[in-house]
Amino acid sequence: MAVVRYLQAARHPFLMPVVCHGRSPKQRGGPTGSYVFQTWKKSGWSRYTLTDAKQRTATVSICVTCRNYRGRWKRRGRQALIYAFWGCQPKPVSQRAGIAC
């Protein structure tokens, strides 16, 4: 959170992976916090507001890219890759090219 606020105050664009915090989807009551993005079934864009203990906030854009393992690396199932960005111009998800900073 402090790093995100610093980068935004310095007006420096960034793209970084999101570490999931909150209640896991496996726990009773369902996911909370950034774990919500891991439950997505399709790739997409969103916005997320981070809040620290002192009630300071920072809003970032979120890119979720979902993919299936399909037996690669001897794994099955789905994986959601979650990235936070700010100050970058996103491309449409359909292009799968990513984000240009």
Biopython code that builds the backbone (N, CA, C, O; Angstrom):
import numpy as np
from Bio.PDB.StructureBuilder import StructureBuilder

atoms = [
    (1, "MET", "N", (0.823, -1.190, 0.000)),
    (1, "MET", "CA", (0.000, 0.000, 0.000)),
    (1, "MET", "C", (0.869, 1.256, 0.000)),
    (1, "MET", "O", (0.593, 2.190, -0.753)),
    (2, "ALA", "N", (1.900, 1.295, 0.820)),
    (2, "ALA", "CA", (2.769, 2.469, 0.890)),
    (2, "ALA", "C", (3.507, 2.680, -0.428)),
    (2, "ALA", "O", (3.698, 3.817, -0.858)),
    (3, "VAL", "N", (3.919, 1.597, -1.065)),
    (3, "VAL", "CA", (4.623, 1.702, -2.342)),
    (3, "VAL", "C", (3.690, 2.267, -3.406)),
    (3, "VAL", "O", (4.095, 3.126, -4.190)),
    (4, "VAL", "N", (2.459, 1.799, -3.443)),
    (4, "VAL", "CA", (1.482, 2.281, -4.419)),
    (4, "VAL", "C", (1.224, 3.764, -4.209)),
    (4, "VAL", "O", (1.197, 4.529, -5.173)),
    (5, "ARG", "N", (1.035, 4.177, -2.969)),
    (5, "ARG", "CA", (0.797, 5.598, -2.685)),
    (5, "ARG", "C", (2.013, 6.452, -3.076)),
    (5, "ARG", "O", (1.854, 7.554, -3.600)),
    (6, "TYR", "N", (3.213, 5.948, -2.822)),
    (6, "TYR", "CA", (4.419, 6.679, -3.196)),
    (6, "TYR", "C", (4.511, 6.850, -4.711)),
    (6, "TYR", "O", (4.771, 7.951, -5.196)),
    (7, "LEU", "N", (4.300, 5.768, -5.458)),
    (7, "LEU", "CA", (4.384, 5.829, -6.913)),
    (7, "LEU", "C", (3.326, 6.767, -7.500)),
    (7, "LEU", "O", (3.594, 7.489, -8.460)),
    (8, "GLN", "N", (2.129, 6.751, -6.920)),
    (8, "GLN", "CA", (1.090, 7.653, -7.402)),
    (8, "GLN", "C", (1.427, 9.112, -7.085)),
    (8, "GLN", "O", (1.198, 9.992, -7.914)),
    (9, "ALA", "N", (1.969, 9.372, -5.897)),
    (9, "ALA", "CA", (2.340, 10.738, -5.524)),
    (9, "ALA", "C", (3.479, 11.257, -6.407)),
    (9, "ALA", "O", (3.532, 12.443, -6.730)),
    (10, "ALA", "N", (4.390, 10.353, -6.795)),
    (10, "ALA", "CA", (5.500, 10.729, -7.672)),
    (10, "ALA", "C", (5.070, 10.762, -9.137)),
    (10, "ALA", "O", (5.859, 11.120, -10.011)),
    (11, "ARG", "N", (3.812, 10.386, -9.404)),
    (11, "ARG", "CA", (3.243, 10.346, -10.752)),
    (11, "ARG", "C", (4.056, 9.445, -11.674)),
    (11, "ARG", "O", (4.301, 9.776, -12.834)),
    (12, "HIS", "N", (4.473, 8.292, -11.130)),
    (12, "HIS", "CA", (5.260, 7.320, -11.881)),
    (12, "HIS", "C", (4.369, 6.125, -12.228)),
    (12, "HIS", "O", (3.905, 5.435, -11.319)),
    (13, "PRO", "N", (4.113, 5.857, -13.516)),
    (13, "PRO", "CA", (3.262, 4.723, -13.891)),
    (13, "PRO", "C", (3.859, 3.395, -13.418)),
    (13, "PRO", "O", (5.079, 3.246, -13.354)),
    (14, "PHE", "N", (2.997, 2.438, -13.089)),
    (14, "PHE", "CA", (3.484, 1.134, -12.637)),
    (14, "PHE", "C", (2.543, 0.016, -13.063)),
    (14, "PHE", "O", (1.362, 0.237, -13.332)),
    (15, "LEU", "N", (3.090, -1.169, -13.114)),
    (15, "LEU", "CA", (2.369, -2.409, -13.347)),
    (15, "LEU", "C", (2.989, -3.433, -12.415)),
    (15, "LEU", "O", (4.192, -3.685, -12.486)),
    (16, "MET", "N", (2.180, -4.033, -11.532)),
    (16, "MET", "CA", (2.727, -4.985, -10.567)),
    (16, "MET", "C", (1.728, -6.102, -10.290)),
    (16, "MET", "O", (0.519, -5.886, -10.377)),
    (17, "PRO", "N", (2.222, -7.300, -9.956)),
    (17, "PRO", "CA", (1.313, -8.380, -9.596)),
    (17, "PRO", "C", (0.645, -8.100, -8.250)),
    (17, "PRO", "O", (1.215, -7.430, -7.389)),
    (18, "VAL", "N", (-0.558, -8.616, -8.084)),
    (18, "VAL", "CA", (-1.323, -8.414, -6.850)),
    (18, "VAL", "C", (-1.156, -9.631, -5.948)),
    (18, "VAL", "O", (-1.341, -10.768, -6.383)),
    (19, "VAL", "N", (-0.806, -9.382, -4.695)),
    (19, "VAL", "CA", (-0.775, -10.425, -3.678)),
    (19, "VAL", "C", (-2.153, -10.435, -3.031)),
    (19, "VAL", "O", (-2.611, -9.408, -2.530)),
    (20, "CYS", "N", (-2.811, -11.581, -3.039)),
    (20, "CYS", "CA", (-4.185, -11.648, -2.543)),
    (20, "CYS", "C", (-4.224, -11.591, -1.022)),
    (20, "CYS", "O", (-3.498, -12.311, -0.337)),
    (21, "HIS", "N", (-5.092, -10.717, -0.510)),
    (21, "HIS", "CA", (-5.330, -10.581, 0.919)),
    (21, "HIS", "C", (-6.821, -10.668, 1.167)),
    (21, "HIS", "O", (-7.621, -10.381, 0.277)),
    (22, "GLY", "N", (-7.191, -11.055, 2.352)),
    (22, "GLY", "CA", (-8.599, -11.175, 2.696)),
    (22, "GLY", "C", (-8.943, -12.632, 2.974)),
    (22, "GLY", "O", (-8.068, -13.460, 3.227)),
    (23, "ARG", "N", (-10.232, -12.920, 2.921)),
    (23, "ARG", "CA", (-10.704, -14.280, 3.181)),
    (23, "ARG", "C", (-10.634, -15.080, 1.884)),
    (23, "ARG", "O", (-11.073, -14.614, 0.833)),
    (24, "SER", "N", (-10.085, -16.274, 1.965)),
    (24, "SER", "CA", (-9.936, -17.161, 0.818)),
    (24, "SER", "C", (-11.292, -17.648, 0.314)),
    (24, "SER", "O", (-12.242, -17.723, 1.093)),
    (25, "PRO", "N", (-11.401, -17.982, -0.978)),
    (25, "PRO", "CA", (-12.666, -18.514, -1.498)),
    (25, "PRO", "C", (-13.084, -19.831, -0.835)),
    (25, "PRO", "O", (-14.261, -20.192, -0.858)),
    (26, "LYS", "N", (-12.127, -20.541, -0.251)),
    (26, "LYS", "CA", (-12.435, -21.826, 0.385)),
    (26, "LYS", "C", (-13.047, -21.666, 1.778)),
    (26, "LYS", "O", (-13.655, -22.605, 2.292)),
    (27, "GLN", "N", (-12.899, -20.505, 2.389)),
    (27, "GLN", "CA", (-13.435, -20.284, 3.732)),
    (27, "GLN", "C", (-14.921, -19.968, 3.686)),
    (27, "GLN", "O", (-15.439, -19.483, 2.680)),
    (28, "ARG", "N", (-15.592, -20.251, 4.783)),
    (28, "ARG", "CA", (-17.020, -19.984, 4.880)),
    (28, "ARG", "C", (-17.292, -18.490, 4.745)),
    (28, "ARG", "O", (-16.585, -17.674, 5.336)),
    (29, "GLY", "N", (-18.289, -18.137, 3.986)),
    (29, "GLY", "CA", (-18.628, -16.741, 3.781)),
    (29, "GLY", "C", (-18.119, -16.205, 2.456)),
    (29, "GLY", "O", (-18.510, -15.114, 2.040)),
    (30, "GLY", "N", (-17.258, -16.949, 1.789)),
    (30, "GLY", "CA", (-16.780, -16.536, 0.484)),
    (30, "GLY", "C", (-15.598, -15.594, 0.538)),
    (30, "GLY", "O", (-15.159, -15.193, 1.616)),
    (31, "PRO", "N", (-15.084, -15.241, -0.631)),
    (31, "PRO", "CA", (-13.873, -14.417, -0.699)),
    (31, "PRO", "C", (-14.134, -12.954, -0.376)),
    (31, "PRO", "O", (-15.222, -12.431, -0.618)),
    (32, "THR", "N", (-13.118, -12.307, 0.174)),
    (32, "THR", "CA", (-13.157, -10.863, 0.418)),
    (32, "THR", "C", (-11.823, -10.281, -0.038)),
    (32, "THR", "O", (-10.885, -11.017, -0.342)),
    (33, "GLY", "N", (-11.751, -8.974, -0.080)),
    (33, "GLY", "CA", (-10.509, -8.316, -0.467)),
    (33, "GLY", "C", (-10.135, -8.636, -1.900)),
    (33, "GLY", "O", (-11.006, -8.784, -2.757)),
    (34, "SER", "N", (-8.844, -8.741, -2.161)),
    (34, "SER", "CA", (-8.380, -8.997, -3.521)),
    (34, "SER", "C", (-8.569, -10.459, -3.933)),
    (34, "SER", "O", (-8.371, -10.792, -5.102)),
    (35, "TYR", "N", (-8.949, -11.340, -2.996)),
    (35, "TYR", "CA", (-9.255, -12.728, -3.354)),
    (35, "TYR", "C", (-10.463, -12.822, -4.284)),
    (35, "TYR", "O", (-10.628, -13.826, -4.977)),
    (36, "VAL", "N", (-11.293, -11.808, -4.310)),
    (36, "VAL", "CA", (-12.474, -11.810, -5.174)),
    (36, "VAL", "C", (-12.064, -11.991, -6.631)),
    (36, "VAL", "O", (-12.762, -12.661, -7.392)),
    (37, "PHE", "N", (-10.941, -11.403, -7.023)),
    (37, "PHE", "CA", (-10.507, -11.479, -8.413)),
    (37, "PHE", "C", (-10.078, -12.887, -8.813)),
    (37, "PHE", "O", (-10.124, -13.222, -9.997)),
    (38, "GLN", "N", (-9.664, -13.718, -7.860)),
    (38, "GLN", "CA", (-9.289, -15.091, -8.180)),
    (38, "GLN", "C", (-10.494, -15.945, -8.544)),
    (38, "GLN", "O", (-10.334, -17.002, -9.154)),
    (39, "THR", "N", (-11.678, -15.517, -8.188)),
    (39, "THR", "CA", (-12.870, -16.299, -8.486)),
    (39, "THR", "C", (-13.427, -16.008, -9.872)),
    (39, "THR", "O", (-14.351, -16.690, -10.314)),
    (40, "TRP", "N", (-12.889, -15.014, -10.566)),
    (40, "TRP", "CA", (-13.382, -14.668, -11.899)),
    (40, "TRP", "C", (-13.166, -15.830, -12.853)),
    (40, "TRP", "O", (-12.143, -16.511, -12.793)),
    (41, "LYS", "N", (-14.130, -16.054, -13.730)),
    (41, "LYS", "CA", (-14.050, -17.126, -14.716)),
    (41, "LYS", "C", (-13.573, -16.616, -16.072)),
    (41, "LYS", "O", (-13.151, -17.404, -16.918)),
    (42, "LYS", "N", (-13.638, -15.289, -16.284)),
    (42, "LYS", "CA", (-13.202, -14.676, -17.542)),
    (42, "LYS", "C", (-12.228, -13.550, -17.252)),
    (42, "LYS", "O", (-12.269, -12.935, -16.186)),
    (43, "SER", "N", (-11.356, -13.288, -18.207)),
    (43, "SER", "CA", (-10.426, -12.166, -18.081)),
    (43, "SER", "C", (-11.197, -10.855, -18.143)),
    (43, "SER", "O", (-12.259, -10.783, -18.762)),
    (44, "GLY", "N", (-10.661, -9.815, -17.499)),
    (44, "GLY", "CA", (-11.344, -8.533, -17.528)),
    (44, "GLY", "C", (-10.607, -7.454, -16.759)),
    (44, "GLY", "O", (-9.507, -7.665, -16.248)),
    (45, "TRP", "N", (-11.248, -6.278, -16.689)),
    (45, "TRP", "CA", (-10.695, -5.099, -16.036)),
    (45, "TRP", "C", (-11.603, -4.679, -14.896)),
    (45, "TRP", "O", (-12.812, -4.904, -14.939)),
    (46, "SER", "N", (-11.014, -4.065, -13.873)),
    (46, "SER", "CA", (-11.786, -3.566, -12.746)),
    (46, "SER", "C", (-10.983, -2.473, -12.047)),
    (46, "SER", "O", (-9.855, -2.169, -12.437)),
    (47, "ARG", "N", (-11.574, -1.895, -11.021)),
    (47, "ARG", "CA", (-10.885, -0.933, -10.167)),
    (47, "ARG", "C", (-10.956, -1.466, -8.735)),
    (47, "ARG", "O", (-11.912, -2.142, -8.357)),
    (48, "TYR", "N", (-9.929, -1.150, -7.949)),
    (48, "TYR", "CA", (-9.858, -1.648, -6.578)),
    (48, "TYR", "C", (-9.275, -0.554, -5.698)),
    (48, "TYR", "O", (-8.321, 0.118, -6.090)),
    (49, "THR", "N", (-9.839, -0.372, -4.521)),
    (49, "THR", "CA", (-9.354, 0.630, -3.579)),
    (49, "THR", "C", (-8.670, -0.067, -2.413)),
    (49, "THR", "O", (-9.289, -0.856, -1.699)),
    (50, "LEU", "N", (-7.398, 0.228, -2.229)),
    (50, "LEU", "CA", (-6.621, -0.305, -1.114)),
    (50, "LEU", "C", (-6.796, 0.616, 0.085)),
    (50, "LEU", "O", (-6.824, 1.836, -0.076)),
    (51, "THR", "N", (-6.912, 0.056, 1.282)),
    (51, "THR", "CA", (-7.037, 0.842, 2.502)),
    (51, "THR", "C", (-6.069, 0.286, 3.537)),
    (51, "THR", "O", (-6.023, -0.924, 3.757)),
    (52, "ASP", "N", (-5.296, 1.161, 4.174)),
    (52, "ASP", "CA", (-4.374, 0.701, 5.212)),
    (52, "ASP", "C", (-4.985, 0.907, 6.598)),
    (52, "ASP", "O", (-6.137, 1.324, 6.713)),
    (53, "ALA", "N", (-4.218, 0.617, 7.645)),
    (53, "ALA", "CA", (-4.704, 0.697, 9.023)),
    (53, "ALA", "C", (-5.053, 2.130, 9.432)),
    (53, "ALA", "O", (-5.894, 2.338, 10.307)),
    (54, "LYS", "N", (-4.418, 3.106, 8.810)),
    (54, "LYS", "CA", (-4.683, 4.503, 9.140)),
    (54, "LYS", "C", (-5.795, 5.086, 8.270)),
    (54, "LYS", "O", (-5.978, 6.302, 8.233)),
    (55, "GLN", "N", (-6.534, 4.230, 7.573)),
    (55, "GLN", "CA", (-7.661, 4.608, 6.717)),
    (55, "GLN", "C", (-7.256, 5.466, 5.520)),
    (55, "GLN", "O", (-8.085, 6.193, 4.973)),
    (56, "ARG", "N", (-5.987, 5.390, 5.110)),
    (56, "ARG", "CA", (-5.563, 6.057, 3.880)),
    (56, "ARG", "C", (-5.876, 5.127, 2.715)),
    (56, "ARG", "O", (-5.751, 3.910, 2.845)),
    (57, "THR", "N", (-6.278, 5.682, 1.591)),
    (57, "THR", "CA", (-6.676, 4.847, 0.464)),
    (57, "THR", "C", (-5.860, 5.159, -0.783)),
    (57, "THR", "O", (-5.294, 6.243, -0.928)),
    (58, "ALA", "N", (-5.816, 4.187, -1.669)),
    (58, "ALA", "CA", (-5.209, 4.335, -2.989)),
    (58, "ALA", "C", (-6.032, 3.484, -3.950)),
    (58, "ALA", "O", (-6.285, 2.309, -3.685)),
    (59, "THR", "N", (-6.445, 4.076, -5.058)),
    (59, "THR", "CA", (-7.240, 3.350, -6.035)),
    (59, "THR", "C", (-6.367, 2.983, -7.226)),
    (59, "THR", "O", (-5.649, 3.824, -7.766)),
    (60, "VAL", "N", (-6.436, 1.722, -7.628)),
    (60, "VAL", "CA", (-5.675, 1.225, -8.775)),
    (60, "VAL", "C", (-6.623, 0.509, -9.725)),
    (60, "VAL", "O", (-7.718, 0.101, -9.338)),
    (61, "SER", "N", (-6.196, 0.364, -10.953)),
    (61, "SER", "CA", (-6.934, -0.445, -11.917)),
    (61, "SER", "C", (-6.405, -1.869, -11.830)),
    (61, "SER", "O", (-5.229, -2.087, -11.541)),
    (62, "ILE", "N", (-7.275, -2.828, -12.081)),
    (62, "ILE", "CA", (-6.934, -4.242, -11.972)),
    (62, "ILE", "C", (-7.148, -4.913, -13.325)),
    (62, "ILE", "O", (-8.155, -4.681, -13.994)),
    (63, "CYS", "N", (-6.196, -5.741, -13.713)),
    (63, "CYS", "CA", (-6.321, -6.574, -14.906)),
    (63, "CYS", "C", (-6.281, -8.023, -14.450)),
    (63, "CYS", "O", (-5.332, -8.439, -13.785)),
    (64, "VAL", "N", (-7.305, -8.795, -14.803)),
    (64, "VAL", "CA", (-7.362, -10.213, -14.460)),
    (64, "VAL", "C", (-7.268, -10.998, -15.760)),
    (64, "VAL", "O", (-8.057, -10.787, -16.681)),
    (65, "THR", "N", (-6.305, -11.898, -15.830)),
    (65, "THR", "CA", (-6.150, -12.767, -16.993)),
    (65, "THR", "C", (-6.338, -14.200, -16.525)),
    (65, "THR", "O", (-5.564, -14.697, -15.706)),
    (66, "CYS", "N", (-7.361, -14.862, -17.041)),
    (66, "CYS", "CA", (-7.653, -16.247, -16.669)),
    (66, "CYS", "C", (-7.128, -17.182, -17.744)),
    (66, "CYS", "O", (-7.216, -16.889, -18.937)),
    (67, "ARG", "N", (-6.581, -18.311, -17.308)),
    (67, "ARG", "CA", (-6.122, -19.328, -18.250)),
    (67, "ARG", "C", (-6.310, -20.693, -17.628)),
    (67, "ARG", "O", (-6.357, -20.836, -16.406)),
    (68, "ASN", "N", (-6.417, -21.693, -18.483)),
    (68, "ASN", "CA", (-6.554, -23.071, -18.032)),
    (68, "ASN", "C", (-5.219, -23.778, -18.213)),
    (68, "ASN", "O", (-4.498, -23.532, -19.180)),
    (69, "TYR", "N", (-4.902, -24.653, -17.276)),
    (69, "TYR", "CA", (-3.650, -25.401, -17.370)),
    (69, "TYR", "C", (-3.704, -26.425, -18.497)),
    (69, "TYR", "O", (-2.724, -26.591, -19.222)),
    (70, "ARG", "N", (-4.845, -27.122, -18.658)),
    (70, "ARG", "CA", (-5.039, -28.127, -19.712)),
    (70, "ARG", "C", (-3.945, -29.180, -19.728)),
    (70, "ARG", "O", (-3.494, -29.595, -20.796)),
    (71, "GLY", "N", (-3.523, -29.607, -18.572)),
    (71, "GLY", "CA", (-2.529, -30.667, -18.484)),
    (71, "GLY", "C", (-1.089, -30.199, -18.560)),
    (71, "GLY", "O", (-0.175, -31.002, -18.373)),
    (72, "ARG", "N", (-0.861, -28.924, -18.827)),
    (72, "ARG", "CA", (0.516, -28.418, -18.838)),
    (72, "ARG", "C", (1.091, -28.474, -17.439)),
    (72, "ARG", "O", (0.380, -28.274, -16.454)),
    (73, "TRP", "N", (2.348, -28.741, -17.360)),
    (73, "TRP", "CA", (3.061, -28.844, -16.081)),
    (73, "TRP", "C", (2.394, -29.852, -15.145)),
    (73, "TRP", "O", (2.480, -29.735, -13.923)),
    (74, "LYS", "N", (1.725, -30.846, -15.742)),
    (74, "LYS", "CA", (1.039, -31.922, -14.988)),
    (74, "LYS", "C", (0.006, -31.355, -14.028)),
    (74, "LYS", "O", (-0.165, -31.859, -12.918)),
    (75, "ARG", "N", (-0.680, -30.308, -14.457)),
    (75, "ARG", "CA", (-1.691, -29.670, -13.614)),
    (75, "ARG", "C", (-3.001, -29.590, -14.368)),
    (75, "ARG", "O", (-3.034, -29.600, -15.599)),
    (76, "ARG", "N", (-4.070, -29.512, -13.613)),
    (76, "ARG", "CA", (-5.409, -29.321, -14.156)),
    (76, "ARG", "C", (-6.036, -28.124, -13.454)),
    (76, "ARG", "O", (-5.622, -27.749, -12.358)),
    (77, "GLY", "N", (-7.026, -27.535, -14.087)),
    (77, "GLY", "CA", (-7.747, -26.449, -13.444)),
    (77, "GLY", "C", (-7.484, -25.108, -14.095)),
    (77, "GLY", "O", (-6.955, -25.027, -15.203)),
    (78, "ARG", "N", (-7.864, -24.052, -13.383)),
    (78, "ARG", "CA", (-7.810, -22.688, -13.882)),
    (78, "ARG", "C", (-6.896, -21.842, -13.010)),
    (78, "ARG", "O", (-6.766, -22.076, -11.809)),
    (79, "GLN", "N", (-6.276, -20.869, -13.627)),
    (79, "GLN", "CA", (-5.400, -19.949, -12.902)),
    (79, "GLN", "C", (-5.797, -18.523, -13.272)),
    (79, "GLN", "O", (-6.021, -18.222, -14.445)),
    (80, "ALA", "N", (-5.882, -17.658, -12.284)),
    (80, "ALA", "CA", (-6.173, -16.242, -12.517)),
    (80, "ALA", "C", (-4.927, -15.438, -12.164)),
    (80, "ALA", "O", (-4.464, -15.460, -11.023)),
    (81, "LEU", "N", (-4.393, -14.732, -13.150)),
    (81, "LEU", "CA", (-3.251, -13.852, -12.936)),
    (81, "LEU", "C", (-3.798, -12.444, -12.738)),
    (81, "LEU", "O", (-4.549, -11.942, -13.574)),
    (82, "ILE", "N", (-3.422, -11.805, -11.633)),
    (82, "ILE", "CA", (-4.003, -10.513, -11.256)),
    (82, "ILE", "C", (-2.895, -9.466, -11.184)),
    (82, "ILE", "O", (-1.881, -9.660, -10.515)),
    (83, "TYR", "N", (-3.111, -8.344, -11.893)),
    (83, "TYR", "CA", (-2.128, -7.268, -11.932)),
    (83, "TYR", "C", (-2.795, -5.943, -11.575)),
    (83, "TYR", "O", (-3.941, -5.693, -11.949)),
    (84, "ALA", "N", (-2.074, -5.107, -10.857)),
    (84, "ALA", "CA", (-2.533, -3.752, -10.547)),
    (84, "ALA", "C", (-1.699, -2.795, -11.388)),
    (84, "ALA", "O", (-0.494, -2.984, -11.554)),
    (85, "PHE", "N", (-2.358, -1.760, -11.919)),
    (85, "PHE", "CA", (-1.620, -0.773, -12.692)),
    (85, "PHE", "C", (-2.220, 0.601, -12.482)),
    (85, "PHE", "O", (-3.375, 0.756, -12.085)),
    (86, "TRP", "N", (-1.394, 1.587, -12.763)),
    (86, "TRP", "CA", (-1.812, 2.989, -12.656)),
    (86, "TRP", "C", (-0.938, 3.807, -13.589)),
    (86, "TRP", "O", (0.267, 3.575, -13.678)),
    (87, "GLY", "N", (-1.544, 4.770, -14.290)),
    (87, "GLY", "CA", (-0.792, 5.632, -15.181)),
    (87, "GLY", "C", (-0.443, 5.006, -16.510)),
    (87, "GLY", "O", (0.343, 5.569, -17.271)),
    (88, "CYS", "N", (-1.015, 3.843, -16.807)),
    (88, "CYS", "CA", (-0.762, 3.142, -18.060)),
    (88, "CYS", "C", (-2.028, 3.142, -18.897)),
    (88, "CYS", "O", (-3.127, 3.297, -18.364)),
    (89, "GLN", "N", (-1.881, 2.969, -20.197)),
    (89, "GLN", "CA", (-3.022, 2.891, -21.099)),
    (89, "GLN", "C", (-3.283, 1.419, -21.410)),
    (89, "GLN", "O", (-2.479, 0.792, -22.101)),
    (90, "PRO", "N", (-4.394, 0.849, -20.916)),
    (90, "PRO", "CA", (-4.667, -0.566, -21.164)),
    (90, "PRO", "C", (-5.163, -0.812, -22.586)),
    (90, "PRO", "O", (-5.808, 0.044, -23.193)),
    (91, "LYS", "N", (-4.850, -1.995, -23.101)),
    (91, "LYS", "CA", (-5.375, -2.442, -24.381)),
    (91, "LYS", "C", (-6.575, -3.347, -24.104)),
    (91, "LYS", "O", (-6.698, -3.870, -22.996)),
    (92, "PRO", "N", (-7.450, -3.541, -25.070)),
    (92, "PRO", "CA", (-8.591, -4.428, -24.853)),
    (92, "PRO", "C", (-8.136, -5.837, -24.471)),
    (92, "PRO", "O", (-7.109, -6.313, -24.954)),
    (93, "VAL", "N", (-8.893, -6.492, -23.615)),
    (93, "VAL", "CA", (-8.556, -7.842, -23.162)),
    (93, "VAL", "C", (-8.499, -8.800, -24.338)),
    (93, "VAL", "O", (-7.716, -9.750, -24.332)),
    (94, "SER", "N", (-9.337, -8.552, -25.361)),
    (94, "SER", "CA", (-9.386, -9.460, -26.506)),
    (94, "SER", "C", (-8.051, -9.516, -27.258)),
    (94, "SER", "O", (-7.764, -10.507, -27.931)),
    (95, "GLN", "N", (-7.234, -8.462, -27.151)),
    (95, "GLN", "CA", (-5.942, -8.457, -27.853)),
    (95, "GLN", "C", (-4.898, -9.279, -27.110)),
    (95, "GLN", "O", (-3.917, -9.703, -27.722)),
    (96, "ARG", "N", (-5.070, -9.517, -25.830)),
    (96, "ARG", "CA", (-4.169, -10.311, -24.998)),
    (96, "ARG", "C", (-2.717, -9.828, -25.036)),
    (96, "ARG", "O", (-1.806, -10.561, -24.649)),
    (97, "ALA", "N", (-2.505, -8.616, -25.494)),
    (97, "ALA", "CA", (-1.132, -8.108, -25.593)),
    (97, "ALA", "C", (-0.666, -7.521, -24.272)),
    (97, "ALA", "O", (0.537, -7.400, -24.038)),
    (98, "GLY", "N", (-1.596, -7.158, -23.411)),
    (98, "GLY", "CA", (-1.205, -6.627, -22.110)),
    (98, "GLY", "C", (-1.401, -5.139, -21.992)),
    (98, "GLY", "O", (-2.338, -4.571, -22.553)),
    (99, "ILE", "N", (-0.503, -4.512, -21.253)),
    (99, "ILE", "CA", (-0.628, -3.095, -20.917)),
    (99, "ILE", "C", (0.638, -2.378, -21.369)),
    (99, "ILE", "O", (1.748, -2.870, -21.170)),
    (100, "ALA", "N", (0.459, -1.231, -21.970)),
    (100, "ALA", "CA", (1.602, -0.432, -22.402)),
    (100, "ALA", "C", (1.801, 0.729, -21.431)),
    (100, "ALA", "O", (0.929, 1.588, -21.303)),
    (101, "CYS", "N", (2.943, 0.759, -20.748)),
    (101, "CYS", "CA", (3.240, 1.861, -19.822)),
    (101, "CYS", "C", (4.133, 2.861, -20.508)),
    (101, "CYS", "O", (4.506, 3.869, -19.908)),
]
sb = StructureBuilder()
sb.init_structure("model")
sb.init_model(0)
sb.init_chain("A")
sb.init_seg("    ")
for serial, (resi, resn, name, xyz) in enumerate(atoms, 1):
    if name == "N":
        sb.init_residue(resn, " ", resi, " ")
    sb.init_atom(name, np.array(xyz, "f"), 0.0, 1.0, " ", f" {name:<3s}", serial, name[0])
structure = sb.get_structure()
